[in-house]
Amino acid sequence: MSQTAYLVSCEVLCGEGSDGALEGMDRASLIVGVYASSEDDAMAKIEESFEEEGYDLVEAEWICEASAMTWDDAEGEAECKDIIARMAEFPEDVIYGSLYASSGEVSAAA
């Protein structure tokens, strides 16, 4: 079955021991890349990888075939092109982009 490169923008909860938690984040947004046979297969691979890395998926904001991706700004384009380049190097892996503190953080009441 043929594999397509997908880019997915996600919001995650940063579990104990995850890179996001180590950076002091409770929630984060990031873009991940993965080769998969379908969007459903891509999401299944991403969720499995998140579980292994200590993240819980809150929301997949968008999913797009990498070849059809358009960018709003040069920074986003550079990050996605870096992810795509790393996907070519490690085609079996889910490739993580930079973590950004999520604007959806909610402070806990005492």
C-alpha positions as CSV (number, residue, x, y, z in Angstrom):
1,M,0.0,0.0,0.0
2,S,1.4,3.4,-0.9
3,Q,2.4,5.8,1.8
4,T,1.6,9.5,1.7
5,A,3.4,12.2,3.8
6,Y,1.0,14.0,6.1
7,L,1.5,17.1,8.3
8,V,-0.8,17.4,11.3
9,S,-1.2,20.4,13.7
10,C,-1.9,19.1,17.2
11,E,-2.6,20.4,20.6
12,V,-1.4,18.1,23.4
13,L,-1.4,17.7,27.1
14,C,2.2,17.3,28.3
15,G,2.4,14.3,30.6
16,E,5.1,13.8,33.2
17,G,8.5,13.1,31.6
18,S,7.5,14.5,28.1
19,D,9.7,17.1,26.5
20,G,6.9,19.7,27.0
21,A,6.6,19.0,30.7
22,L,10.4,19.2,31.0
23,E,10.1,22.7,29.4
24,G,7.4,23.6,32.0
25,M,4.4,23.3,29.7
26,D,1.1,21.7,30.7
27,R,-0.3,22.1,27.1
28,A,1.5,22.6,23.8
29,S,0.9,23.0,20.1
30,L,3.1,21.4,17.5
31,I,3.2,20.1,14.0
32,V,4.1,16.5,13.4
33,G,4.8,14.6,10.2
34,V,4.2,11.0,9.3
35,Y,4.0,8.6,6.3
36,A,0.7,6.8,6.3
37,S,-1.7,5.1,4.0
38,S,-4.6,7.4,5.0
39,E,-5.6,10.2,7.3
40,D,-7.0,7.6,9.8
41,D,-3.7,5.7,9.6
42,A,-1.7,8.9,10.2
43,M,-3.7,9.8,13.3
44,A,-3.4,6.2,14.7
45,K,0.4,6.4,14.3
46,I,0.6,9.9,15.8
47,E,-1.6,8.9,18.8
48,E,0.6,5.8,19.4
49,S,3.7,7.9,19.3
50,F,2.2,10.5,21.6
51,E,1.4,7.8,24.1
52,E,5.0,6.6,24.0
53,E,6.4,10.1,24.4
54,G,4.1,11.1,27.3
55,Y,1.5,13.3,25.4
56,D,-2.2,13.1,25.3
57,L,-3.9,14.4,22.1
58,V,-6.4,17.2,22.9
59,E,-7.2,18.1,19.3
60,A,-5.9,17.6,15.8
61,E,-6.4,21.2,14.4
62,W,-5.7,20.2,10.8
63,I,-4.3,17.4,8.7
64,C,-2.9,17.9,5.2
65,E,-0.9,16.0,2.6
66,A,2.6,17.5,2.7
67,S,2.5,17.9,-1.1
68,A,-0.6,20.0,-0.9
69,M,0.5,22.2,2.0
70,T,0.4,26.0,1.7
71,W,2.0,28.3,4.3
72,D,0.8,31.6,5.8
73,D,4.3,32.7,6.8
74,A,8.0,32.0,6.2
75,E,8.6,30.7,9.7
76,G,5.8,28.1,9.3
77,E,7.1,27.1,5.9
78,A,10.7,26.7,7.2
79,E,9.5,24.5,10.1
80,C,7.3,22.3,7.9
81,K,10.1,21.9,5.3
82,D,12.4,20.8,8.1
83,I,9.9,18.2,9.2
84,I,9.5,16.9,5.7
85,A,13.3,16.6,5.3
86,R,13.5,14.7,8.5
87,M,10.6,12.4,7.4
88,A,12.7,11.5,4.3
89,E,15.6,10.5,6.6
90,F,13.4,8.6,9.1
91,P,10.4,7.4,7.1
92,E,9.1,4.9,9.7
93,D,9.0,7.6,12.5
94,V,6.6,10.2,13.6
95,I,8.6,13.5,13.3
96,Y,7.9,16.2,15.8
97,G,8.2,19.9,15.2
98,S,8.9,22.6,17.8
99,L,6.7,22.7,20.9
100,Y,4.8,26.0,21.5
101,A,3.0,26.8,24.7
102,S,-0.7,26.4,23.9
103,S,-3.0,29.4,24.3
104,G,-5.6,27.0,25.7
105,E,-3.9,26.7,29.1
106,V,-6.3,26.8,32.0
107,S,-4.9,27.5,35.4
108,A,-6.0,25.1,38.1
109,A,-8.1,26.4,41.0
110,A,-6.7,25.9,44.5
